[in-house]
Amino acid sequence: MRAIAIIFRRELASYFATPLAYVFIVIFLVMAGALTFFVGNFFDRGQADLQSFFTFHPWLYLFLIPALSMRLWAEERKTGTIELFLTLPVTTAQAVIGKFLAAWAFTGIALALTFPLWLTVLFLGSPDNGVIVASYLGSFLMAGAFLAVGAAVSALTKNQVIAFVLAAAVSFLFIASGTPIVLAPLQAWLPAGIVSMIGSYSFLSHFLGITRGVLELPDVIFFASIIGVFLFANTLLVEWKKAD
Amino acid sequence: MAPLIEIDGLVKRFGPIEAVRGISFTVERGEVLGFLGPNGAGKSTTMKMIAGFLAPTAGRAVLCGADVSVEPLKAKRVLGYLPEGAPAYPDMTPAAFLTFVGRIRGFSGSELARRVGLAVERVDLASVLHQPIETLSKGYKRRVGLAQALLHDPEVLILDEPTDGLDPNQKHQVRTLIQGMAADKAIIISTHILEEVDAVCTRAMVIARGTVLADGTPAELVARSRYHNAVYMRAAGPMPRGVLDYIAGHPHVAGIEPSDRAGDTGVLVLSIDGRMIDDVVRSVVASEGAQIAELRVERGRLDGVFRDITMPPAPSRPADPVPSAAIA
């Protein structure tokens, strides 16, 4: 735990040592706001809720999270620091978890900074705060799942651009796996049971379930197990690819 | 007592390429082992395996009784490692970086500050302590890497090219540092600089094509040189022809060569099997009454030994050509 905490601290500080943190947070806030007001028709809906804000989170994360995760391991391998890092007395699992938690905490900070929207709906009406809290938690969980996917992909390559594109592509499959884009071509040649299983991996349907105000255990377990599985894969990939 | 470093039959294959083909050795406390070898010889790969970064295809590395593959954390705790190129996080300052490494190594509070301070002092980093590492010169980056390897005063030190990129003064400083620590540690360094082997290593190992080709003290390696115990001689005026002919005829003399140093008019008298021949040369010179400006016994040349060991003999000419006749 101590090692994870030390790695977490170093990683989180490293976001703020470069302009990365500030650029990311500003873009995230601007995009989230723009989507909410202009695409989500926040005012026209005439309702004091944040539905039009949270609806776009999966799509916002689709390209912003890979931008955050792409450097996690690719940069470490490119600069050779991985050799130094992994010959310190830490296990690969501690390194993977420490890095992931730092990136997740960072997205948590970005997400928390959207609080003025919450204040806005509180000012305009009387929103269901339970729904909003559940949605924030759901969004944070989903961000963790995207990050775990991106971190694992980042361990595959030394090239950050490749890491970004691959992470975005895999994330898109997870968003869209419940929609006809993914399911229709599969239906032709896979049994219905497997198609519906693939459909059940959709980030979109699990997240929408949460934003309707019910933070149900299966949805939480779904995102938590995606995080767990991909962190495990991440550990194996780092072990496998570290010295290439 | 068991050696601090025990390497047994290390093999590393990358696909069809066998980078390291069964290397075994031990390093005792107090020894400084120098890895010598051409680029791509397998030096760094061997060091990466000993440091636990690369898993060996076969064989094992044991540091202070801990097998690197079986008890990696235990082995990593006793190890200080400077990887090739001295990588460090570019956006961190040396102070932050060394503090991070110190924390990971289990230090905190005043002990952490003391350790970082000591390491900074040892490699003379104080002036750049708060600049991002990416802005530092190559020499300072190397010293940051050294500082992190020394921070916990490890029993086993593995330094991959510790003086690469340093200027002659800094090189000297690092060598003095290594010599100063050598007594209670087992140290492996790799280098391309042959004089460094002489300066700091108690033992040298020549590695090429993934195998150990020679292993001995620097003095033993130098003794393999064809210039070992050769006599360098430079006459004050023109060398009388008779002197050289007479010397060349001696049964212990293998031949006479002109010096290969630019602008040097001296000659080298090569001995057979490294016998001491300076008495022979001196007595001939004295009896012929030649005016000699300089006369000394050569130790031998490590670079020639290195070439002979590591270069596969060319088929067209003998590997060790017998020097041709004397010149005047």
Interface residues (C-beta under 8 A of the other chain):
Chain A: A3 I6 I7 R10 A13 S14 A17 T18 T79 G80 T81 E83 L84 L86 T87 L88 P89 V90 T91 K242 A243
Chain B: K48 A51 G52 F53 L54 P72 L73 K76 R77 L79 Y81 P83 E84 G85 P87 A88 Y89 P90 D91 M92 A96 F100 V101 R103 I104 R105 G106 P132 G145 Q148
